[in-house]
Amino acid sequence: MGLRLEEALSLQVADIDTGYNRVHIRRGKGHKDRLVPLPDLTLLGLRALWSKHRHPNLIFPNAKGSLETIQRATTHMDKGGAQKAMKIVVTECGIKKKSLYTSFATVLPLISLNAA
């Protein structure tokens, strides 16, 4: 989907439009909103992640504490923690840094699922 890390982490449940297979990105670069296509595989990953925590608003809630605490989180997952997890996944998968153009919104659900 070509999202920046902060855009991916800030995704909310209401931003996912499954009827048109698109995602509403709010306050992106230049504080502009845009719509981007939502691949089926990414949608499946996001659904699997959300089914683990079922936060009413956030796709990537701050995952510290019990399930009840996560469901009441008011902030999204930590940016630094997401970057560390991404580095681990890249290393374990043997992806060369120069060829890394992977969307955080595609990889974050997989990282979060493995952590849960």
N, C-alpha and C positions, 0 to 999 in steps of 0.2 A: 504494500500500500504506500510505501515511500514516506512513512511518518518519521518525524523527529522524535527523540526519546520523550521529551516533555509532552508532545502531542499524544503519543501512545499512552503514557501513564495517566494523562488527564481524561481519557475516554470515560464516558458515562453510559449507562445502560440505554438511556434515551437517545444517545447519538447513533445507535446501531439501527439502521433501517433495513430489516430483512425482506420487506416487500419489494424493494428496488435494489437490494444487494449493494448498499452503499453506507458510508460512514460520514457523519457530519463532524468535521474537524473545526473546533472552536478556538478562536484566538491563536491562530497559527502564526507563521512568519509575517511580520508587519501587522500583527493583530487582526488578521483577516480570517474570515470563515471560508471553508471550502467543502465540497463533497468529493469523496474519493470512492472508487469501486471497492467492494468487499469480496475478496475471493472466497469460494465455498470452503476451502480448507482452513482459512483463517477464521471464518465464522464457526466452524466446528471446534476449533481450538478455544475460541473465546467462550463458546457455550460450555465446554467442558470445564474451563477454569471457573466460570461464574457459578456453575452447579456445585462447586466445592465450597464456596463461601456465601453465595446468595446475598451479597450486599445490595440493598435496595437502589443504590445510585451508581456506585463506582465499579468499574471493571477490574481495576488493579488497586484495591484498598490497601492501606498500610497493614501489613500482615504480622503485627506483633501482638502476641497474647492469644487468648482462647478464641474459639469460633464466634462467641457472642461479642467479644471485644472487636474482632475484625468486622463483624456486621454493623457495628456502631461507629466505625472509623470515620473521621471527618476529612482525612487527607489521603492522598494516593500513595502508592509504594514509593520508597525512597529512591531517588535518581541514582545515587552512588551504589546502592545495593543492586539495582538493576544492571548497572554497568559492570559490576564485578561478576554477577551471574552470567552475563552475556560473554565476558571474556573466558569464563570456565567452559561454557558450552562451545564456543568457537575453538578453544584448544582441544577439548575432548573429541570434537567432530573432525579435527584436522583441517579446518578451513584456514587458508592462508590469508593474512591480514589484507594484502593488496586486493584480493578478490572478494572481500567482505562488503557486500551491498545488501545486507539482509535487513528486512523491516523489523523494528522492535515489536510492532503489533503482531507479527507472525511468531516471533521467538519468545516473547514474554509469557504467553499462555503456557508454552511448553516448559519454560523455566519454573513458572509458578506451580504448575501441576507436579513437577518433580519435587518441589520443596514441600508440598502439602502432604 
